[in-house]
Amino acid sequence: MTDHTTPLVEMNNISISFGGIHAVENASIDLFPGEVVALLGHNGAGKSTLIKILSGAYRRDSGDIRINGDPADIRNPRDAKGFGIETIYQTLAVADNVDAAANLYLGRELQTRWGTLDDAAMEAKTREVMGRLNPNFKRFKEPVKALSGGQRQSVAIARAILFNARILIMDEPTAALGPQETAQVGELIKQLKREGIGIFLISHDIHDVFDLADRVFVMKNGLVVGSARTEDVTKDEVLGMIILGKCPPGAIPGPGAMRDAR
């Protein structure tokens, strides 16, 4: 049974500097099982840098990370994967010239006892995972380049959860998608939530955020302005947090809001 009282992720007082510039300063965010938390802010606000610390792409200067309540020393992407953290980038990083099963097992292929690729086992497992995630997906034999944007997202997400990811970082998952494909990705995210997977969502689309996220954290100038449940704030209030660093009554102020208020 999933414990919904202990956060999947806690990042406490995280700081990192590049060449004397504070990219992230004393930032604290958290994520619970079956929850979508959106990270918002202008380009350069620090949200991507903060999340790259969680994914192992950057090493923090200070602060601590806890996964399921336990300290987590994340020094590189391999460490992050060991803690069940997977990142799905906007560019998707899928292999266009091979099919879904080959993408899911890329670099981790199954072999028969004779040392040959076990294509049947990989396809069977791919069908199982895709059936759970996106029952309408039927194009198992086609190269990924022939799939729609929403279907490609399905493949990228299936690859992450195949190897037991419990924490997903999704970077602009609906960018460049049409309305139908955006809706499809929304359904994928709802299915992941039902399975208890926690999702950090990086997005510039405020409408997507309010459709998909349970909570938002807003960053400005490397600081967390504040956080709020999406049901407790309006889109205009969140835009005010992004642009002005102003925390509305329904939000919990962070150090960024206090600094901007001085």
MOFENVEN-V800198 format. One line per field, one symbol per residue. burial: b if it has 9 or more other ideal C-beta (glycine too) atoms within 8 Angstrom, else e. A space follows every 50 residues. Layout:
burial=???
//
This chain:
burial=eeeeeebbbbbbbbbbbeeeeebbbbbbbbbbbbbbbbbbbeeebbbebb bbbbbbeeebeebebbbeeeebebeebebbbebbbbbbeeebebeeebbb bbbbbbeebbeeeeeeebeeebbebbbebbbebbeebebbeeebeebebb bbbbbbbbbbbbbebbbbbbbbbbeebeeebbebbbbbbebbbeebbbbb bbbeebebbbebbebbbbbbebbbbbbbebeebeeebbbbbbeebbbbee beebbbbbbbee
//
